[in-house]
C-alpha cells in the first residue's frame, strides 16, 4: 500500500472513531472517560479486531481533538470525569448523519428530478464558500459551474443543516429541476 493510501486510510479511521464517539455521546448522554474502551465502540467501528491499547489511545486522542473543536466537553461528577456532547457537537453529528444518509440514497431509484444548489456567497466570506464546496464534493455533488452544483436525489435536509451551520441563509438556494439540457453526462456520472 502506498503512502497516499495509508494516509487516506488513517484519515478515514479517525473519522470513524470520531463519529462513533459522537454517536455514543448522543445516545448515552455522557460517557466515563475510563470506560470509553469498554463501550461497544468496536461494533460501531466494524467487526474487525483491534488492539485494545491502541484503540484506547485513539479514543483518548480523538476525545481531546473533539474538545479542542468545541464539540465535546469534560464534566466531573462524583469524582469521575465524563465526556458530554455540546450543542455544536450535536449539530456536527446531525450533519455527519445527513451525509451518511445521502451516501445510502445512491442505491435508491431515481425520480427523474435533479437537485440543483446555487449560491452567491460574497468574497469576504471566502472560507464559508470553500467549506460549502468541499462538503458538497465530499457528498458526491457534481459541479456544473463554480456556484452551481447538481445531485440526483433528495438532499434538502442536508442543505438546511449546511445553511444553518455555515450561516449562509438566503445566499444558498435549493431547487428541484425536471430537466437539464445535455444531462446525459450527468446520468452517466451518477449511473442513472
Buried (B, 14 or more C-beta within 10 A) or exposed (E): EEEEEEEEEEEEBBEBBBBBBBBBBBEBEBBBBEEBBEBEBBEBBEEEEBEEEEBBEBBEEBBEBBBEEEBBBEEEEEEEEBBBBBEBBBBBBBBBBBBEBBEEBEEEEBEEBBBBBBBEBEEEBEEBBEBBBEBBEEBBBBEBEEBBBBBBBBBEEBBEBBBEBBEBEEBBBBEEEEEEEEBEEBBEEBEE
